[in-house]
Amino acid sequence: MAGETQTISEYIVHHLTNLTYGKLPAGFEREDGSIVGQGGAWVMAHGGEESAAMGFTAIHVDSMLWSIGLGIIFCWMFRGVAKKAQAGVPSRTVNMVEMIVGFVDNTVRDTFHGRNKLVAPLALTIFVWVFLMNLMDLIPVDLVPKLLELAGVHYQKIVPSTDPNITMGMALGVFILMLYYSIKVKGMGFVKELTLNPFNHPVFIPVNLFMEVVGLLAKPFSLGLRLFGNMYAGEMIFILIAALFSAGIAWALPAGLLQIGWAIFHILVITLQAFIFMVLTIVYLSMAHEDH
């Protein structure tokens, strides 16, 4: 819940601020009144202004740790299931993992029209990893930040997919694979694809190149921003509902019912967003393998 000394806007801003580490420029005045000396200083940011002043050197420590930690959990869980899998009646965990693997494998078979042993494992990794990151959105917004605040950590965003740096970073990885396989599979055909489509005449090469490059760059942006936008909006609604608890005891029951209702609906959202990210990745890689 929002603290008694915080306004609603301060409460929202606090929850949307990442735990940031970076370099403050020389001469910058910090929130405690101290001045950064010559050469700058690598420190943890105290608030949004310091995070902004760090610029490109800013690292969202919470997003990095939560995303890497969830990736490790995914690898550990699936590795453990793979080691335990055997003939006979499977356990619930084994059965669940087999269903996920089968679902992703069927999706790849139906969507990907090339030959590449990397696509299915990549699709499985993306689906489960994004789902786990989205799943963090169902944890009460104040629970983890309040616990970590007792340990002296004043800012904490636990949903990595609400950070555009994470979603765009994943989209950039997919984009690099798209370019790699487009060049590897198509060769000079990729250059022709960019310069002679949709108008197959040398006069229109500048126009074709402009349109094709814009369309190519739009893919990673749409991939990353779609996930970020949907998860950020969902997190914002959770924060706004949680802020209702500070409005008085009369709002406690309506706020609780709203939290439960939105959480139930959000289960569909977090699953759907993970599925969409995975399917678009498969589609983009399939297009990179199509050599006409």
Secondary structure as UniProt FT lines:
FT   TURN            4..5
FT   HELIX           8..15
FT   STRAND          20..24
FT   TURN            26..27
FT   TURN            31..32
FT   TURN            38..39
FT   STRAND          41..44
FT   HELIX           48..54
FT   HELIX           55..57
FT   STRAND          59..60
FT   HELIX           61..84
FT   HELIX           92..111
FT   TURN            117..118
FT   HELIX           119..135
FT   HELIX           136..138
FT   TURN            141..142
FT   HELIX           143..150
FT   TURN            151..152
FT   HELIX           160..162
FT   HELIX           164..186
FT   HELIX           188..195
FT   HELIX           202..204
FT   HELIX           205..243
FT   HELIX           244..247
FT   HELIX           249..251
FT   HELIX           252..289
//
